[in-house]
Structures are given as structure tokens and as C-alpha cells.
């Protein structure tokens, strides 16, 4: 087999080999960063609104290597802080595929995180900024308000070639409710009201020859603002306080997106919970298990806001154990 993959482009003299050692060279005009920064600040001072786009690209985050810091590269943080100091209507657009720290988060009125978009990046961001599109996304991972808020801060490093994940169960978003700390989360141009939460009685059902648990969570979601918007309803479950083992404070167990809710409109959302919503892995018996007791179901737009909650009582299921899926 050849060591090269060859693509013919119509001209037999033009061959593209996609597996080959290479060196990439590039260059750019040498500029004075202090002068550029001063110019940006002066322009922002004279403008009605300042829009700053900062973030990461393939030079800073990619497959095959890890970032050594969550901070933005270069003097991006300094740029944001100085522009925000001279223009109170500063909008910061961040672009990255992973978490970044934003020490200026309380100094700017608006932050739009656009992830890593494609060819229509500019159009998409513009539609959000001018209000043509109401943003409704939720973070797929937690953005801390500061680096010190991350549970692994101070001890996430390699020791003799190994990394100890001391967060244990409280990895990611689960850390913040446990210590009652608020992370950053997504917003939109409207507000939603939650009401009429109903948690059905748990029912044991047979699913493809395996015993499962079925609970239906239903509630009403109303658009209380003046702009059409979409809402992502999230259902979290808290284990009984009498649990013999350490459990996470809140665990995300279901979510559902309600699209394009008109101002004044009310929608009914239904979400299903199964046995995994109330179970945990019991190492002593090497199996999944469910404890009887009173669980609490919290429903809201994020892990720090729960307009409605209800109890879920599980009885006579002490033998509810299983291996595998």
C-alpha cells in the first residue's frame, strides 16, 4: 500500500498528498502593539457602540495538544478592559470551542459567545447583535466567573506522569451547586415564566425485557417578554438527604427546547425520566441501584435558577438493581 493518499484534480501534473511531512511558514507586518491598542481605545471613545471580537483559533486550540491556560492569548484581556473603560456600550463577542476566562466580565454590559462558526460567521453574529435572531443557546460546559472557581484549581497537574481527578462526582457543573457558587450562563432578549409543575407517580415498566422506571415531568412555560424566543427547559434531580453515600447536589437528567414561543404564549413541556435519573453505581455490588426515599425535582433554565420544584417519592424499590445498560 502506498504511504500517500493522492487526489487527481484534472491535471495529471497536480497531485495532492494529504500525508506528508511539511513546514508552514508565514509572516505579517511588524506593528507596534502599544500604538494599535491606543488607536482602538481612541476609536472606541469616539463611537456610539464598541464591538470587540476576541477568542481562539486553530493556533491555540486543536486536537492533539492541550491549552496551558484558560486565558485569552496576547493582550486581548487588556484590550477589552481599556475599551470598556472609555465606552460603556461595549459588546464583546468571544469565539472559542472551549472555556475561556473573562476577568472583565463585570465591566461590560453584553457578551455574546459564538463558539467556532463557519463561512457565515459575520452574518450570524450580526443577526444576534441587531436583534434579528434571539439567542437561546445554553453552554455545553461551565464557564467559571474566574479561574479560582474551578474545582481543580491549584492541583490539576501531572504528578509522575499521572493526573488525579480529585473532583470525583463533582466534576463540571455539579461542582457549583454543591458549594452554592454561581457560574456564567446563557441569556436571551426575553424572559420566561415557569408554572404548573406536575411530577407523575413513578411507574415500573418492562422495556425490551428489562425493568425500567417511568416518571413524566410536565409544566407550563410562558413568554413574559416582548420578543419571540426559544427556551431550553432543564430538569435536575436531587437525591434524598438520607442517602448513605455521597451524592451530587443536583444532577441534570432531562432537557427540552421549546422553539419560537411568541410573546404572551404559553406552552406545555413534557419530559421523561427513567431509572438512570435516580440511580447510582454501587461499587460494593458492582451494579446500578436505586434507593427508596424522597427525591426533589427542580426545573428551570439553568443549574442556578429553578422557578419550580416538586418531590418524587420512591417506595418499595430496594431491590431495584441491575448490571450493564
Secondary structure in CASP SS format (residue, H / E / C, confidence):
PFRMAT SS
TARGET T0000
AUTHOR 0000-0000-0000
METHOD secondary structure of the structure
MODEL  1
X C 1.00
X C 1.00
X C 1.00
X C 1.00
X C 1.00
X E 1.00
X E 1.00
X E 1.00
X C 1.00
X C 1.00
X C 1.00
X C 1.00
X C 1.00
X C 1.00
X E 1.00
X E 1.00
X E 1.00
X C 1.00
X C 1.00
X C 1.00
X C 1.00
X C 1.00
X C 1.00
X C 1.00
X C 1.00
X C 1.00
X C 1.00
X C 1.00
X C 1.00
X C 1.00
X C 1.00
X C 1.00
X H 1.00
X H 1.00
X H 1.00
X H 1.00
X H 1.00
X H 1.00
X H 1.00
X H 1.00
X H 1.00
X H 1.00
X H 1.00
X H 1.00
X H 1.00
X H 1.00
X C 1.00
X C 1.00
X C 1.00
X E 1.00
X E 1.00
X E 1.00
X E 1.00
X E 1.00
X E 1.00
X C 1.00
X C 1.00
X C 1.00
X C 1.00
X C 1.00
X C 1.00
X E 1.00
X C 1.00
X C 1.00
X E 1.00
X C 1.00
X C 1.00
X C 1.00
X C 1.00
X C 1.00
X C 1.00
X C 1.00
X C 1.00
X C 1.00
X C 1.00
X H 1.00
X H 1.00
X H 1.00
X H 1.00
X H 1.00
X H 1.00
X H 1.00
X H 1.00
X H 1.00
X H 1.00
X H 1.00
X C 1.00
X C 1.00
X C 1.00
X E 1.00
X E 1.00
X E 1.00
X E 1.00
X E 1.00
X E 1.00
X C 1.00
X C 1.00
X C 1.00
X C 1.00
X C 1.00
X C 1.00
X C 1.00
X C 1.00
X C 1.00
X C 1.00
X C 1.00
X C 1.00
X C 1.00
X C 1.00
X E 1.00
X E 1.00
X E 1.00
X E 1.00
X C 1.00
X C 1.00
X C 1.00
X C 1.00
X C 1.00
X C 1.00
X C 1.00
X H 1.00
X H 1.00
X H 1.00
X H 1.00
X H 1.00
X H 1.00
X H 1.00
X H 1.00
X H 1.00
X C 1.00
X C 1.00
X C 1.00
X C 1.00
X C 1.00
X C 1.00
X C 1.00
X C 1.00
X C 1.00
X C 1.00
X C 1.00
X C 1.00
X C 1.00
X E 1.00
X C 1.00
X C 1.00
X C 1.00
X H 1.00
X H 1.00
X H 1.00
X C 1.00
X C 1.00
X C 1.00
X C 1.00
X C 1.00
X C 1.00
X C 1.00
X C 1.00
X E 1.00
X E 1.00
X C 1.00
X C 1.00
X E 1.00
X E 1.00
X C 1.00
X C 1.00
X C 1.00
X C 1.00
X H 1.00
X H 1.00
X H 1.00
X C 1.00
X C 1.00
X C 1.00
X H 1.00
X H 1.00
X H 1.00
X H 1.00
X H 1.00
X C 1.00
X C 1.00
X C 1.00
X C 1.00
X C 1.00
X E 1.00
X C 1.00
X C 1.00
X C 1.00
X C 1.00
X C 1.00
X C 1.00
X C 1.00
X E 1.00
X E 1.00
X E 1.00
X E 1.00
X E 1.00
X E 1.00
X E 1.00
X E 1.00
X C 1.00
X C 1.00
X C 1.00
X E 1.00
X E 1.00
X E 1.00
X E 1.00
X E 1.00
X C 1.00
X C 1.00
X E 1.00
X E 1.00
X E 1.00
X E 1.00
X E 1.00
X E 1.00
X E 1.00
X E 1.00
X E 1.00
X E 1.00
X E 1.00
X E 1.00
X E 1.00
X E 1.00
X C 1.00
X C 1.00
X C 1.00
X C 1.00
X C 1.00
X E 1.00
X E 1.00
X E 1.00
X E 1.00
X E 1.00
X E 1.00
X E 1.00
X E 1.00
X E 1.00
X E 1.00
X C 1.00
X C 1.00
X C 1.00
X C 1.00
X C 1.00
X C 1.00
X C 1.00
X C 1.00
X C 1.00
X C 1.00
X C 1.00
X C 1.00
X E 1.00
X E 1.00
X E 1.00
X E 1.00
X E 1.00
X E 1.00
X E 1.00
X E 1.00
X E 1.00
X E 1.00
X E 1.00
X C 1.00
X C 1.00
X C 1.00
X C 1.00
X E 1.00
X E 1.00
X E 1.00
X E 1.00
X E 1.00
X E 1.00
X E 1.00
X E 1.00
X C 1.00
X H 1.00
X H 1.00
X H 1.00
X C 1.00
X E 1.00
X E 1.00
X E 1.00
X E 1.00
X C 1.00
X C 1.00
X C 1.00
X C 1.00
X E 1.00
X E 1.00
X E 1.00
X E 1.00
X C 1.00
X C 1.00
X E 1.00
X E 1.00
X E 1.00
X E 1.00
X E 1.00
X E 1.00
X E 1.00
X E 1.00
X C 1.00
X E 1.00
X C 1.00
X C 1.00
X E 1.00
X C 1.00
X C 1.00
X E 1.00
X E 1.00
X E 1.00
X E 1.00
X E 1.00
X E 1.00
X E 1.00
X C 1.00
X C 1.00
X C 1.00
X C 1.00
X C 1.00
X C 1.00
X E 1.00
X E 1.00
X C 1.00
X C 1.00
X C 1.00
END
